[in-house]
Amino acid sequence: MDKRIGVIGIVVESKENIPRLNAILSEFGNCIIGRMGVPYQKKELAVISLIVDGNTDEIGALTGQLGNLKGINVKSALTKTSTD
């Protein structure tokens, strides 16, 4: 299956699911190239950006699982062409 490179933006508005969020990120560690997390204490939220390299099924599963968590908002953008 064709691989894509992309970015996933995650906004964490509730701390209750942070342990599950981190567990999901660990499960998909094979397709995560880099991660940057920035706590925004004034607004009581955090923003995480991920750089990913994987097939669309892997990336879709990652964003789907994250998006199902309460208090977690997820958006992604991927290259249109394969990077194999």
C-alpha positions in Angstrom: 0.0 0.0 0.0 1.2 3.5 -0.8 2.8 5.5 2.0 2.0 9.2 2.7 3.7 11.9 4.7 1.5 14.2 6.7 0.8 16.2 9.8 -1.8 15.5 12.5 -3.0 18.3 14.7 -4.4 17.4 18.1 -6.1 19.8 20.5 -6.6 18.4 24.0 -9.4 20.2 25.8 -9.9 17.7 28.6 -7.2 15.9 30.6 -9.3 12.9 31.4 -8.2 11.0 28.3 -4.5 11.9 28.2 -3.4 8.4 29.4 -5.4 6.8 26.6 -4.2 9.3 24.1 -0.6 8.5 25.0 -1.3 4.8 24.8 -2.7 5.2 21.2 0.3 7.3 20.2 2.6 4.5 21.5 0.7 1.9 19.6 1.2 3.8 16.3 4.8 4.8 17.1 6.0 3.0 14.0 4.5 5.7 11.7 5.2 8.8 13.9 8.3 10.6 12.8 8.1 13.4 15.3 5.9 14.9 18.0 5.7 18.3 19.5 3.4 19.1 22.4 2.7 22.6 23.7 0.7 23.1 26.9 -1.4 26.3 26.9 -1.9 26.7 30.6 -3.7 30.0 30.3 -6.5 28.3 28.3 -6.2 24.9 30.1 -5.6 23.0 27.0 -2.7 21.5 25.0 -1.8 21.3 21.3 0.1 18.3 19.9 1.5 18.1 16.4 2.6 14.8 14.8 4.6 14.3 11.7 3.6 10.9 10.2 4.8 8.5 7.5 2.5 5.6 6.8 -0.2 4.2 4.6 -3.6 5.7 4.6 -5.1 2.8 6.6 -2.6 3.3 9.4 -3.0 7.0 9.5 -6.8 6.7 9.3 -6.8 4.2 12.2 -4.6 6.6 14.3 -6.8 9.7 13.7 -10.0 7.7 14.1 -9.0 6.3 17.5 -7.8 9.7 18.7 -10.9 11.4 17.3 -13.2 9.1 19.3 -11.7 10.3 22.6 -13.8 12.7 24.5 -12.2 16.2 24.8 -9.7 15.5 21.9 -10.0 17.2 18.5 -8.0 15.9 15.6 -7.3 17.1 12.0 -4.9 15.7 9.5 -3.3 16.7 6.1 -1.5 14.2 3.9 0.5 14.3 0.7 -1.6 13.6 -2.3 1.0 11.3 -3.9 2.8 8.3 -2.7 6.2 8.7 -1.0 7.4 5.2 -1.6 
